[in-house]
Protein backbone atom coordinates (compact mmCIF):
# COMPACT_ATOMS: atom_id res chain seq x y z
CA UNK A 1 0.00 0.00 0.00
CA UNK A 2 1.26 3.44 -0.93
CA UNK A 3 1.57 5.95 1.91
CA UNK A 4 0.04 9.24 0.71
CA UNK A 5 -1.06 11.17 3.76
CA UNK A 6 1.76 11.92 6.20
CA UNK A 7 1.27 14.65 8.80
CA UNK A 8 4.14 16.71 10.16
CA UNK A 9 4.17 19.60 12.66
CA UNK A 10 0.41 20.00 12.43
CA UNK A 11 0.46 20.28 8.64
CA UNK A 12 -1.56 18.18 6.26
CA UNK A 13 0.28 16.63 3.33
CA UNK A 14 -2.22 14.89 1.10
CA UNK A 15 -4.38 15.62 -1.91
CA UNK A 16 -7.08 17.47 0.04
CA UNK A 17 -7.00 21.18 -0.56
CA UNK A 18 -7.67 23.79 2.10
CA UNK A 19 -10.95 24.63 0.39
CA UNK A 20 -12.09 21.01 0.39
CA UNK A 21 -11.32 20.65 4.10
CA UNK A 22 -12.97 23.95 4.90
CA UNK A 23 -11.17 24.21 8.23
CA UNK A 24 -7.60 25.05 7.40
CA UNK A 25 -5.52 28.17 6.89
CA UNK A 26 -2.33 27.41 5.01
CA UNK A 27 -2.84 23.70 5.76
CA UNK A 28 -3.00 24.19 9.56
CA UNK A 29 -5.90 22.66 11.52
CA UNK A 30 -7.48 25.14 13.93
CA UNK A 31 -8.26 23.70 17.36
CA UNK A 32 -11.51 25.65 17.62
CA UNK A 33 -15.17 24.72 17.92
CA UNK A 34 -16.00 25.01 14.23
CA UNK A 35 -18.11 22.15 12.94
CA UNK A 36 -15.46 20.71 10.63
CA UNK A 37 -12.63 21.02 13.17
CA UNK A 38 -14.68 19.13 15.77
CA UNK A 39 -15.55 16.48 13.20
CA UNK A 40 -11.84 15.80 12.57
CA UNK A 41 -11.10 15.72 16.30
CA UNK A 42 -14.00 13.37 17.04
CA UNK A 43 -13.21 11.09 14.12
CA UNK A 44 -9.68 10.75 15.48
CA UNK A 45 -10.96 10.13 19.01
CA UNK A 46 -13.27 7.39 17.72
CA UNK A 47 -10.24 5.56 16.31
CA UNK A 48 -8.44 6.04 19.62
CA UNK A 49 -11.40 4.42 21.37
CA UNK A 50 -11.25 1.50 18.91
CA UNK A 51 -7.50 1.17 19.51
CA UNK A 52 -8.08 1.06 23.27
CA UNK A 53 -10.74 -1.63 22.84
CA UNK A 54 -8.33 -3.80 20.80
CA UNK A 55 -5.80 -3.53 23.63
CA UNK A 56 -8.31 -4.45 26.32
CA UNK A 57 -10.44 -7.05 24.55
CA UNK A 58 -8.76 -9.68 22.40
CA UNK A 59 -10.44 -10.50 19.11
CA UNK A 60 -12.37 -7.23 18.88
CA UNK A 61 -13.84 -6.57 15.43
CA UNK A 62 -15.12 -3.22 14.18
CA UNK A 63 -17.94 -2.17 11.90
CA UNK A 64 -18.18 1.63 11.49
CA UNK A 65 -17.24 4.60 13.69
CA UNK A 66 -18.76 7.81 12.34
CA UNK A 67 -18.96 11.32 13.69
CA UNK A 68 -22.52 12.39 14.56
CA UNK A 69 -24.08 15.74 15.45
CA UNK A 70 -23.28 15.34 19.13
CA UNK A 71 -20.04 13.38 19.22
CA UNK A 72 -19.10 10.01 17.75
CA UNK A 73 -19.67 6.28 18.14
CA UNK A 74 -18.12 2.98 17.09
CA UNK A 75 -19.98 -0.28 16.39
CA UNK A 76 -18.00 -3.40 17.22
CA UNK A 77 -18.14 -6.81 18.84
CA UNK A 78 -15.99 -8.70 21.32
CA UNK A 79 -16.19 -12.07 23.05
CA UNK A 80 -16.83 -10.26 26.35
CA UNK A 81 -19.88 -8.22 27.31
CA UNK A 82 -19.13 -4.50 27.73
CA UNK A 83 -21.28 -2.35 30.02
CA UNK A 84 -21.35 1.20 31.36
CA UNK A 85 -19.04 0.13 34.20
CA UNK A 86 -16.30 -0.61 31.64
CA UNK A 87 -16.19 2.89 30.14
CA UNK A 88 -13.69 4.37 32.68
CA UNK A 89 -11.29 1.53 31.90
CA UNK A 90 -11.52 2.20 28.15
CA UNK A 91 -11.08 5.95 28.76
CA UNK A 92 -7.92 5.27 30.77
CA UNK A 93 -6.47 3.27 27.87
CA UNK A 94 -7.39 6.09 25.47
CA UNK A 95 -5.52 8.60 27.62
CA UNK A 96 -2.46 6.38 27.48
CA UNK A 97 -2.73 6.30 23.67
CA UNK A 98 -2.91 10.12 23.64
CA UNK A 99 0.20 10.38 25.82
CA UNK A 100 2.10 8.00 23.51
CA UNK A 101 1.79 10.59 20.71
CA UNK A 102 1.20 8.12 17.90
CA UNK A 103 1.64 9.66 14.48
CA UNK A 104 -1.49 9.15 12.39
CA UNK A 105 -0.79 8.05 8.83
CA UNK A 106 -3.06 7.69 5.85
CA UNK A 107 -2.48 5.01 3.23
CA UNK A 108 -3.90 4.59 -0.25
CA UNK A 109 -5.07 1.08 -1.08
CA UNK A 110 -7.60 -0.78 -3.20
CA UNK A 111 -10.79 -2.61 -2.34
CA UNK A 112 -9.19 -5.88 -3.46
CA UNK A 113 -6.25 -5.39 -1.08
CA UNK A 114 -8.56 -4.50 1.81
CA UNK A 115 -10.73 -7.57 1.21
CA UNK A 116 -7.59 -9.73 1.31
CA UNK A 117 -6.34 -7.96 4.45
CA UNK A 118 -9.61 -8.36 6.38
CA UNK A 119 -10.81 -11.67 4.94
CA UNK A 120 -11.23 -13.13 8.44
CA UNK A 121 -13.21 -10.11 9.69
CA UNK A 122 -16.92 -10.50 8.86
CA UNK A 123 -17.76 -7.00 10.07
CA UNK A 124 -15.19 -5.37 7.81
CA UNK A 125 -16.38 -7.49 4.89
CA UNK A 126 -19.91 -6.26 5.62
CA UNK A 127 -18.65 -2.67 5.39
CA UNK A 128 -16.87 -3.43 2.13
CA UNK A 129 -20.00 -4.99 0.64
CA UNK A 130 -21.61 -1.54 0.72
CA UNK A 131 -18.65 0.27 -0.89
CA UNK A 132 -18.47 0.59 -4.66
CA UNK A 133 -15.25 2.62 -4.84
CA UNK A 134 -12.15 0.69 -5.87
CA UNK A 135 -9.66 3.18 -4.41
CA UNK A 136 -9.82 3.29 -0.61
CA UNK A 137 -7.83 4.71 2.30
CA UNK A 138 -6.72 3.30 5.63
CA UNK A 139 -5.69 5.34 8.68
CA UNK A 140 -3.05 3.90 10.99
CA UNK A 141 -1.91 4.92 14.49
CA UNK A 142 0.44 2.75 16.51
CA UNK A 143 -0.72 -0.86 16.26
CA UNK A 144 -4.27 0.06 15.14
CA UNK A 145 -5.53 0.69 11.63
CA UNK A 146 -8.95 0.84 10.02
CA UNK A 147 -10.62 1.60 6.73
CA UNK A 148 -11.60 5.28 6.79
CA UNK A 149 -12.16 8.31 4.54
CA UNK A 150 -10.76 10.72 7.14
CA UNK A 151 -9.39 13.27 7.57
CA UNK A 152 -7.81 12.84 11.01
CA UNK A 153 -5.54 14.85 13.28
CA UNK A 154 -1.79 14.51 12.74
CA UNK A 155 -1.11 12.95 16.14
CA UNK A 156 -3.04 11.24 18.94
CA UNK A 157 -1.63 13.74 21.46
CA UNK A 158 -3.95 16.40 19.99
CA UNK A 159 -7.03 14.52 21.25
CA UNK A 160 -6.88 14.77 25.02
CA UNK A 161 -10.26 15.97 26.24
CA UNK A 162 -12.89 13.31 25.72
CA UNK A 163 -15.51 11.29 27.55
CA UNK A 164 -17.31 8.05 26.76
CA UNK A 165 -21.00 8.55 27.41
CA UNK A 166 -22.95 5.35 27.07
CA UNK A 167 -23.14 1.80 25.73
CA UNK A 168 -25.96 0.63 23.50
CA UNK A 169 -26.84 -2.24 21.22
CA UNK A 170 -26.98 -1.75 17.45
CA UNK A 171 -27.91 -4.04 14.59
CA UNK A 172 -25.26 -4.39 11.90
CA UNK A 173 -26.01 -1.72 9.33
CA UNK A 174 -29.25 -0.89 11.14
CA UNK A 175 -30.80 -4.11 9.80
CA UNK A 176 -32.94 -5.85 12.45
CA UNK A 177 -32.50 -9.18 10.66
CA UNK A 178 -28.77 -9.07 11.34
CA UNK A 179 -26.68 -9.56 14.47
CA UNK A 180 -26.82 -7.00 17.28
CA UNK A 181 -23.38 -5.74 18.24
CA UNK A 182 -22.08 -3.17 20.74
CA UNK A 183 -22.05 0.59 20.22
CA UNK A 184 -20.21 3.08 22.44
CA UNK A 185 -20.97 6.80 22.20
CA UNK A 186 -18.43 9.48 23.07
CA UNK A 187 -17.70 13.19 22.93
CA UNK A 188 -14.49 15.20 22.47
CA UNK A 189 -13.41 18.84 22.57
CA UNK A 190 -10.19 20.72 21.96
CA UNK A 191 -10.68 22.67 25.20
CA UNK A 192 -10.72 21.14 28.69
CA UNK A 193 -13.27 23.66 29.96
CA UNK A 194 -15.65 22.77 27.12
CA UNK A 195 -15.51 19.15 28.20
CA UNK A 196 -16.23 20.10 31.82
CA UNK A 197 -19.20 22.17 30.71
CA UNK A 198 -20.48 19.24 28.68
CA UNK A 199 -20.10 16.88 31.65
CA UNK A 200 -22.07 19.34 33.80
CA UNK A 201 -24.76 19.43 31.13
CA UNK A 202 -24.92 15.62 31.15
CA UNK A 203 -25.49 15.63 34.92
CA UNK A 204 -28.27 18.18 34.49
CA UNK A 205 -29.74 16.11 31.66
CA UNK A 206 -29.93 13.05 33.93
CA UNK A 207 -31.93 15.01 36.48
CA UNK A 208 -34.23 16.34 33.74
CA UNK A 209 -34.66 13.03 31.88
CA UNK A 210 -38.21 13.16 30.51
CA UNK A 211 -38.57 9.40 30.92
CA UNK A 212 -37.96 9.65 34.67
CA UNK A 213 -40.08 12.78 35.10
CA UNK A 214 -42.80 11.36 32.84
CA UNK A 215 -43.07 8.36 35.15
CA UNK A 216 -42.87 10.48 38.31
CA UNK A 217 -45.59 12.85 37.10
CA UNK A 218 -47.60 9.97 35.58
CA UNK A 219 -47.75 11.60 32.16
CA UNK A 220 -47.05 8.64 29.87
CA UNK A 221 -45.90 5.06 29.86
CA UNK A 222 -44.61 2.36 27.52
CA UNK A 223 -45.80 -1.24 27.72
CA UNK A 224 -44.55 -4.43 26.10
CA UNK A 225 -48.19 -5.53 26.06
CA UNK A 226 -48.84 -2.82 23.46
CA UNK A 227 -45.53 -2.70 21.62
CA UNK A 228 -42.22 -0.88 21.53
CA UNK A 229 -42.22 2.78 20.54
CA UNK A 230 -45.96 3.20 21.09
CA UNK A 231 -46.54 5.72 23.92
CA UNK A 232 -49.52 5.34 26.21
CA UNK A 233 -50.75 8.73 27.40
CA UNK A 234 -52.04 8.64 30.99
CA UNK A 235 -54.71 11.11 32.21
CA UNK A 236 -52.21 13.80 33.24
CA UNK A 237 -50.24 13.48 30.01
CA UNK A 238 -53.38 13.40 27.85
CA UNK A 239 -54.52 16.58 29.60
CA UNK A 240 -51.15 18.22 28.89
CA UNK A 241 -51.37 17.25 25.21
CA UNK A 242 -54.95 18.44 24.93
CA UNK A 243 -54.06 21.85 26.32
CA UNK A 244 -51.16 22.30 23.91
CA UNK A 245 -53.35 21.16 21.03
CA UNK A 246 -56.11 23.63 21.97
CA UNK A 247 -53.62 26.49 22.23
CA UNK A 248 -52.24 25.63 18.82
CA UNK A 249 -55.68 25.13 17.29
CA UNK A 250 -56.71 28.67 18.20
CA UNK A 251 -53.36 29.99 16.97
CA UNK A 252 -53.79 28.24 13.61
CA UNK A 253 -57.35 29.44 13.10
CA UNK A 254 -56.44 33.04 13.94
CA UNK A 255 -53.78 32.86 11.22
CA UNK A 256 -56.15 31.66 8.52
CA UNK A 257 -55.40 27.93 8.58
CA UNK A 258 -58.27 25.55 7.83
CA UNK A 259 -58.49 22.17 9.60
CA UNK A 260 -58.51 18.98 7.52
CA UNK A 261 -58.26 15.33 8.49
CA UNK A 262 -56.74 12.64 6.31
CA UNK A 263 -57.04 8.87 6.88
CA UNK A 264 -54.20 7.06 8.59
CA UNK A 265 -54.11 4.32 5.96
CA UNK A 266 -54.00 4.92 2.19
CA UNK A 267 -53.72 2.75 -0.89
CA UNK A 268 -50.16 1.84 -1.74
CA UNK A 269 -50.75 3.41 -5.16
CA UNK A 270 -50.81 6.83 -3.48
CA UNK A 271 -47.41 6.16 -1.92
CA UNK A 272 -46.06 5.01 -5.30
CA UNK A 273 -47.19 8.29 -6.87
CA UNK A 274 -45.74 10.38 -4.03
CA UNK A 275 -42.38 8.60 -4.24
CA UNK A 276 -42.52 7.24 -0.70
CA UNK A 277 -42.94 3.65 -1.92
CA UNK A 278 -39.59 3.74 -3.71
CA UNK A 279 -37.67 6.03 -1.37
CA UNK A 280 -39.19 5.48 2.09
CA UNK A 281 -40.78 2.02 1.98
CA UNK A 282 -38.48 0.45 4.60
CA UNK A 283 -39.79 2.98 7.15
CA UNK A 284 -43.46 2.23 6.46
CA UNK A 285 -46.01 -0.39 7.54
CA UNK A 286 -48.06 -2.15 4.86
CA UNK A 287 -51.05 -4.49 4.87
CA UNK A 288 -53.43 -6.03 2.33
CA UNK A 289 -57.18 -5.35 2.30
CA UNK A 290 -59.42 -7.02 -0.33
CA UNK A 291 -56.34 -7.96 -2.35
CA UNK A 292 -55.26 -4.30 -2.41
CA UNK A 293 -52.04 -3.16 -0.72
CA UNK A 294 -52.37 -0.28 1.76
CA UNK A 295 -49.79 1.64 3.74
CA UNK A 296 -50.02 3.47 7.06
CA UNK A 297 -49.07 7.06 6.44
CA UNK A 298 -45.60 8.21 7.56
CA UNK A 299 -46.50 11.79 6.53
CA UNK A 300 -49.67 13.83 6.02
CA UNK A 301 -48.92 15.54 2.71
CA UNK A 302 -50.78 13.11 0.42
CA UNK A 303 -54.04 13.52 2.34
CA UNK A 304 -53.74 17.30 2.17
CA UNK A 305 -53.14 17.17 -1.57
CA UNK A 306 -56.30 15.09 -1.99
CA UNK A 307 -58.21 17.65 0.09
CA UNK A 308 -56.90 20.36 -2.27
CA UNK A 309 -58.11 18.38 -5.28
CA UNK A 310 -61.70 18.36 -4.05
CA UNK A 311 -62.32 21.93 -5.22
CA UNK A 312 -61.63 24.09 -8.23
CA UNK A 313 -58.97 26.41 -6.86
CA UNK A 314 -58.53 29.92 -8.22
CA UNK A 315 -55.62 32.29 -7.71
CA UNK A 316 -58.05 34.23 -5.52
CA UNK A 317 -58.13 31.27 -3.09
CA UNK A 318 -54.37 31.29 -2.59
CA UNK A 319 -52.57 31.01 -0.32
CA UNK A 320 -54.61 28.07 0.92
CA UNK A 321 -53.48 26.80 4.33
CA UNK A 322 -54.47 23.34 5.64
CA UNK A 323 -53.46 22.00 9.05
CA UNK A 324 -53.91 18.72 10.85
CA UNK A 325 -52.79 17.00 14.01
CA UNK A 326 -51.83 14.03 11.90
CA UNK A 327 -51.07 10.67 13.48
CA UNK A 328 -48.27 8.97 11.54
CA UNK A 329 -46.38 5.71 11.84
CA UNK A 330 -42.75 5.04 11.00
CA UNK A 331 -40.78 1.85 11.42
CA UNK A 332 -38.01 2.98 13.74
CA UNK A 333 -35.36 0.43 14.68
CA UNK A 334 -35.64 -0.75 18.28
CA UNK A 335 -32.04 0.30 18.97
CA UNK A 336 -32.72 3.99 18.26
CA UNK A 337 -36.01 4.45 20.12
CA UNK A 338 -35.65 6.66 23.18
CA UNK A 339 -38.64 7.68 25.32
CA UNK A 340 -40.79 10.22 23.49
CA UNK A 341 -37.86 11.42 21.38
CA UNK A 342 -37.99 8.51 18.92
CA UNK A 343 -41.22 6.53 18.66
CA UNK A 344 -43.10 4.52 16.03
CA UNK A 345 -46.37 6.40 16.36
CA UNK A 346 -46.49 10.15 16.78
CA UNK A 347 -48.64 13.17 15.97
CA UNK A 348 -47.34 16.04 13.87
CA UNK A 349 -48.54 19.62 14.07
CA UNK A 350 -48.53 19.46 10.32
CA UNK A 351 -49.61 22.08 7.81
CA UNK A 352 -49.34 22.61 4.07
CA UNK A 353 -49.57 25.96 2.37
CA UNK A 354 -50.51 26.03 -1.32
CA UNK A 355 -49.48 29.31 -2.94
CA UNK A 356 -48.08 30.98 -6.04
CA UNK A 357 -44.35 31.50 -6.42
CA UNK A 358 -44.90 35.20 -5.77
CA UNK A 359 -46.52 34.35 -2.43
CA UNK A 360 -43.70 32.16 -1.14
CA UNK A 361 -41.84 34.97 0.62
CA UNK A 362 -44.89 36.30 2.50
CA UNK A 363 -46.03 32.78 3.39
CA UNK A 364 -42.63 31.97 4.87
CA UNK A 365 -42.62 35.23 6.78
CA UNK A 366 -46.00 34.35 8.34
CA UNK A 367 -44.67 30.93 9.36
CA UNK A 368 -41.61 32.53 10.97
CA UNK A 369 -43.86 34.90 12.93
CA UNK A 370 -45.78 31.83 14.12
CA UNK A 371 -42.51 30.14 15.13
CA UNK A 372 -41.36 33.21 17.06
CA UNK A 373 -44.67 33.48 18.91
CA UNK A 374 -44.72 29.79 19.80
CA UNK A 375 -41.09 29.64 20.93
CA UNK A 376 -41.60 32.79 22.96
CA UNK A 377 -44.57 31.26 24.75
CA UNK A 378 -42.55 28.21 25.81
CA UNK A 379 -39.44 30.35 26.51
CA UNK A 380 -37.22 28.62 23.99
CA UNK A 381 -34.39 30.33 22.17
CA UNK A 382 -33.95 29.01 18.66
CA UNK A 383 -31.69 29.08 15.62
CA UNK A 384 -32.55 29.02 11.92
CA UNK A 385 -30.69 27.14 9.22
CA UNK A 386 -31.35 27.44 5.48
CA UNK A 387 -30.55 24.36 3.40
CA UNK A 388 -29.84 24.90 -0.30
CA UNK A 389 -29.87 22.84 -3.51
CA UNK A 390 -28.25 19.39 -3.18
CA UNK A 391 -26.33 17.64 -5.95
CA UNK A 392 -29.35 15.48 -6.75
CA UNK A 393 -32.33 17.75 -7.22
CA UNK A 394 -35.39 18.25 -9.39
CA UNK A 395 -36.68 21.53 -10.76
CA UNK A 396 -35.07 24.27 -12.79
CA UNK A 397 -32.20 26.43 -11.64
CA UNK A 398 -34.59 29.38 -11.84
CA UNK A 399 -36.98 27.68 -9.39
CA UNK A 400 -34.18 26.91 -6.93
CA UNK A 401 -32.75 30.39 -7.17
CA UNK A 402 -36.09 32.16 -6.78
CA UNK A 403 -37.37 30.00 -3.89
CA UNK A 404 -34.04 30.10 -2.03
CA UNK A 405 -33.96 33.87 -2.45
CA UNK A 406 -37.56 34.06 -1.21
CA UNK A 407 -36.53 32.23 1.94
CA UNK A 408 -33.53 34.48 2.48
CA UNK A 409 -35.56 37.62 1.74
CA UNK A 410 -38.21 36.63 4.27
CA UNK A 411 -35.54 36.00 6.90
CA UNK A 412 -33.70 39.22 6.11
CA UNK A 413 -36.91 41.28 6.09
CA UNK A 414 -37.84 39.95 9.52
CA UNK A 415 -34.37 40.54 10.91
CA UNK A 416 -33.79 36.82 11.54
CA UNK A 417 -30.25 35.57 11.89
CA UNK A 418 -29.56 32.31 10.06
CA UNK A 419 -26.83 30.02 8.82
CA UNK A 420 -26.54 28.27 5.47
CA UNK A 421 -26.26 24.52 4.99
CA UNK A 422 -24.96 24.37 1.43
CA UNK A 423 -26.41 21.41 -0.45
CA UNK A 424 -28.51 20.28 2.52
CA UNK A 425 -31.94 20.87 0.99
CA UNK A 426 -34.48 18.18 0.14
CA UNK A 427 -34.27 16.92 -3.44
CA UNK A 428 -37.49 18.78 -4.27
CA UNK A 429 -36.68 22.17 -2.75
CA UNK A 430 -34.81 24.32 -0.22
CA UNK A 431 -35.87 24.32 3.41
CA UNK A 432 -35.64 26.08 6.75
CA UNK A 433 -34.86 24.06 9.88
CA UNK A 434 -35.84 25.39 13.31
CA UNK A 435 -33.40 24.29 16.02
CA UNK A 436 -34.41 25.10 19.57
CA UNK A 437 -32.07 25.55 22.53
CA UNK A 438 -33.17 24.22 25.90
CA UNK A 439 -32.39 25.50 29.40
CA UNK A 440 -29.11 23.58 29.65
CA UNK A 441 -27.83 24.52 26.21
CA UNK A 442 -28.75 21.48 24.14
CA UNK A 443 -29.89 21.97 20.56
CA UNK A 444 -32.93 20.13 19.22
CA UNK A 445 -34.19 19.85 15.66
CA UNK A 446 -37.95 20.43 15.74
CA UNK A 447 -39.73 22.52 13.15
CA UNK A 448 -39.13 22.63 9.43
CA UNK A 449 -40.36 24.65 6.47
CA UNK A 450 -39.87 23.01 3.06
CA UNK A 451 -40.58 24.36 -0.41
CA UNK A 452 -41.92 21.65 -2.75
CA UNK A 453 -42.69 21.60 -6.47
CA UNK A 454 -42.32 17.83 -6.69
CA UNK A 455 -45.62 16.63 -5.18
CA UNK A 456 -47.80 19.22 -6.99
CA UNK A 457 -46.25 17.93 -10.22
CA UNK A 458 -46.61 14.25 -9.30
CA UNK A 459 -50.26 14.64 -8.33
CA UNK A 460 -51.02 17.07 -11.14
CA UNK A 461 -52.70 19.73 -8.98
CA UNK A 462 -53.27 23.23 -10.29
CA UNK A 463 -55.03 26.53 -9.80
CA UNK A 464 -56.69 28.85 -12.30
CA UNK A 465 -54.77 32.07 -12.98
CA UNK A 466 -56.26 35.52 -13.62
CA UNK A 467 -56.03 34.87 -17.37
CA UNK A 468 -57.80 31.49 -17.01
CA UNK A 469 -54.68 29.32 -17.33
CA UNK A 470 -53.94 26.20 -15.30
CA UNK A 471 -50.80 26.79 -13.24
CA UNK A 472 -48.94 24.64 -10.74
CA UNK A 473 -49.00 25.84 -7.11
CA UNK A 474 -45.99 25.79 -4.81
CA UNK A 475 -46.50 23.51 -1.80
CA UNK A 476 -44.91 24.52 1.50
CA UNK A 477 -44.59 21.75 4.08
CA UNK A 478 -44.60 23.20 7.58
CA UNK A 479 -44.35 21.77 11.08
CA UNK A 480 -43.35 23.95 14.03
CA UNK A 481 -43.27 21.56 16.97
CA UNK A 482 -42.34 18.67 14.69
CA UNK A 483 -44.33 16.18 16.73
CA UNK A 484 -46.24 16.51 19.99
CA UNK A 485 -44.40 13.52 21.45
CA UNK A 486 -40.90 14.78 20.80
CA UNK A 487 -41.74 18.37 21.69
CA UNK A 488 -43.35 17.40 24.99
CA UNK A 489 -40.27 15.33 25.85
CA UNK A 490 -38.07 18.34 25.11
CA UNK A 491 -40.40 20.66 27.04
CA UNK A 492 -40.32 18.40 30.10
CA UNK A 493 -36.52 18.43 30.10
CA UNK A 494 -36.35 22.16 29.33
CA UNK A 495 -38.57 23.00 32.32
CA UNK A 496 -37.44 20.08 34.53
CA UNK A 497 -41.15 19.23 34.74
CA UNK A 498 -42.14 22.74 35.88
CA UNK A 499 -44.63 23.16 33.04
CA UNK A 500 -46.27 26.52 32.23
CA UNK A 501 -49.37 27.23 34.32
CA UNK A 502 -51.87 27.17 31.43
CA UNK A 503 -50.85 23.73 30.16
CA UNK A 504 -50.01 22.04 33.45
CA UNK A 505 -52.15 18.88 33.85
CA UNK A 506 -53.26 20.21 37.25
CA UNK A 507 -52.71 23.93 37.70
CA UNK A 508 -54.04 24.30 41.25
CA UNK A 509 -54.40 21.94 44.23
CA UNK A 510 -56.81 22.97 46.99
CA UNK A 511 -55.91 21.62 50.43
CA UNK A 512 -58.76 21.88 52.96
CA UNK A 513 -57.52 21.72 56.53
CA UNK A 514 -60.71 20.00 57.72
CA UNK A 515 -63.82 18.38 56.22
CA UNK A 516 -65.94 21.49 56.77
CA UNK A 517 -63.66 23.43 54.41
CA UNK A 518 -64.30 21.14 51.43
CA UNK A 519 -67.51 22.86 50.19
CA UNK A 520 -65.64 26.18 49.81
CA UNK A 521 -62.88 24.35 47.88
CA UNK A 522 -65.52 22.87 45.59
CA UNK A 523 -66.88 26.34 44.84
CA UNK A 524 -63.39 27.54 43.90
CA UNK A 525 -62.77 24.42 41.83
CA UNK A 526 -66.00 25.01 39.89
CA UNK A 527 -65.05 28.62 39.16
CA UNK A 528 -61.71 27.45 37.77
CA UNK A 529 -63.39 24.73 35.73
CA UNK A 530 -65.61 27.39 34.13
CA UNK A 531 -62.36 29.14 33.14
CA UNK A 532 -60.99 25.89 31.65
CA UNK A 533 -58.42 25.53 34.43
CA UNK A 534 -57.89 22.03 35.87
CA UNK A 535 -57.66 21.79 39.64
CA UNK A 536 -57.96 19.15 42.34
CA UNK A 537 -59.05 18.97 45.96
CA UNK A 538 -56.74 16.97 48.23
CA UNK A 539 -59.08 14.99 50.48
CA UNK A 540 -56.85 12.11 51.61
CA UNK A 541 -56.56 11.46 55.32
CA UNK A 542 -53.05 12.89 55.56
CA UNK A 543 -51.37 15.71 57.42
CA UNK A 544 -51.34 19.20 55.94
CA UNK A 545 -47.57 19.08 55.48
CA UNK A 546 -47.71 15.76 53.66
CA UNK A 547 -50.44 17.02 51.32
CA UNK A 548 -48.27 20.04 50.50
CA UNK A 549 -45.22 17.80 49.89
CA UNK A 550 -47.21 15.54 47.57
CA UNK A 551 -48.46 18.53 45.55
CA UNK A 552 -44.92 19.91 45.32
CA UNK A 553 -43.56 16.56 44.17
CA UNK A 554 -46.19 16.56 41.42
CA UNK A 555 -44.89 20.03 40.46
CA UNK A 556 -48.34 21.62 40.64
CA UNK A 557 -47.86 25.37 39.99
CA UNK A 558 -50.19 26.64 42.76
CA UNK A 559 -51.14 25.21 46.13
CA UNK A 560 -54.11 26.77 47.93
CA UNK A 561 -54.64 26.07 51.65
CA UNK A 562 -58.16 26.63 53.01
CA UNK A 563 -59.04 26.84 56.71
CA UNK A 564 -61.51 28.64 58.97
CA UNK A 565 -60.15 32.12 58.24
CA UNK A 566 -60.26 31.59 54.47
CA UNK A 567 -63.85 30.36 54.52
CA UNK A 568 -64.93 33.17 56.88
CA UNK A 569 -63.16 35.93 54.91
CA UNK A 570 -63.72 34.47 51.42
CA UNK A 571 -59.98 34.39 50.88
CA UNK A 572 -57.21 31.87 50.20
CA UNK A 573 -53.69 31.12 51.43
CA UNK A 574 -51.67 30.76 48.22
CA UNK A 575 -48.32 29.07 47.64
CA UNK A 576 -46.98 29.83 44.16
CA UNK A 577 -44.31 27.26 43.35
CA UNK A 578 -43.14 29.08 40.24
CA UNK A 579 -42.36 32.36 42.05
CA UNK A 580 -41.57 30.64 45.38
CA UNK A 581 -43.91 33.05 47.23
CA UNK A 582 -46.71 32.79 49.78
CA UNK A 583 -49.61 35.22 50.05
CA UNK A 584 -53.04 35.70 51.60
CA UNK A 585 -55.39 37.13 49.00
CA UNK A 586 -59.11 37.52 48.52
CA UNK A 587 -61.15 35.12 46.45
CA UNK A 588 -61.75 37.86 43.86
CA UNK A 589 -58.02 38.64 43.60
CA UNK A 590 -57.30 34.95 43.09
CA UNK A 591 -59.86 34.57 40.30
CA UNK A 592 -58.66 37.79 38.63
CA UNK A 593 -55.07 36.54 38.77
CA UNK A 594 -56.06 33.25 37.13
CA UNK A 595 -58.06 35.12 34.47
CA UNK A 596 -55.05 37.27 33.72
CA UNK A 597 -52.87 34.19 33.30
CA UNK A 598 -55.42 32.73 30.92
CA UNK A 599 -55.59 35.93 28.93
CA UNK A 600 -51.82 35.88 28.45
CA UNK A 601 -51.81 32.19 27.48
CA UNK A 602 -52.08 32.81 23.75
CA UNK A 603 -49.78 32.03 20.87
Secondary structure as UniProt FT lines:
FT   STRAND          2..3
FT   STRAND          7..8
FT   TURN            9..10
FT   STRAND          11..12
FT   HELIX           18..21
FT   STRAND          28..29
FT   HELIX           35..56
FT   TURN            58..59
FT   STRAND          61..62
FT   STRAND          67..68
FT   TURN            69..70
FT   STRAND          71..77
FT   HELIX           84..86
FT   HELIX           87..99
FT   TURN            100..101
FT   STRAND          103..110
FT   HELIX           111..117
FT   TURN            118..120
FT   HELIX           122..129
FT   STRAND          135..141
FT   TURN            142..143
FT   STRAND          144..147
FT   HELIX           156..158
FT   STRAND          161..171
FT   HELIX           172..174
FT   TURN            176..177
FT   STRAND          180..189
FT   HELIX           192..208
FT   HELIX           210..216
FT   TURN            217..218
FT   STRAND          220..221
FT   TURN            224..226
FT   TURN            228..229
FT   STRAND          232..233
FT   HELIX           235..254
FT   TURN            255..256
FT   STRAND          258..259
FT   STRAND          265..267
FT   HELIX           268..274
FT   HELIX           276..279
FT   HELIX           281..283
FT   STRAND          286..289
FT   TURN            290..291
FT   STRAND          292..296
FT   HELIX           301..308
FT   TURN            309..310
FT   HELIX           315..317
FT   STRAND          320..329
FT   TURN            334..336
FT   TURN            339..341
FT   STRAND          345..355
FT   HELIX           357..359
FT   HELIX           360..377
FT   TURN            378..379
FT   STRAND          381..387
FT   HELIX           397..413
FT   TURN            414..415
FT   STRAND          419..421
FT   TURN            422..423
FT   TURN            427..428
FT   STRAND          431..437
FT   TURN            439..440
FT   STRAND          443..452
FT   HELIX           454..458
FT   TURN            459..460
FT   STRAND          463..464
FT   TURN            466..467
FT   STRAND          470..471
FT   STRAND          474..479
FT   HELIX           484..495
FT   TURN            496..497
FT   HELIX           501..503
FT   STRAND          508..512
FT   HELIX           515..517
FT   HELIX           518..530
FT   TURN            531..532
FT   STRAND          535..538
FT   HELIX           544..553
FT   TURN            554..555
FT   STRAND          558..562
FT   HELIX           564..569
FT   STRAND          571..576
FT   TURN            577..580
FT   STRAND          581..586
FT   HELIX           587..600
//
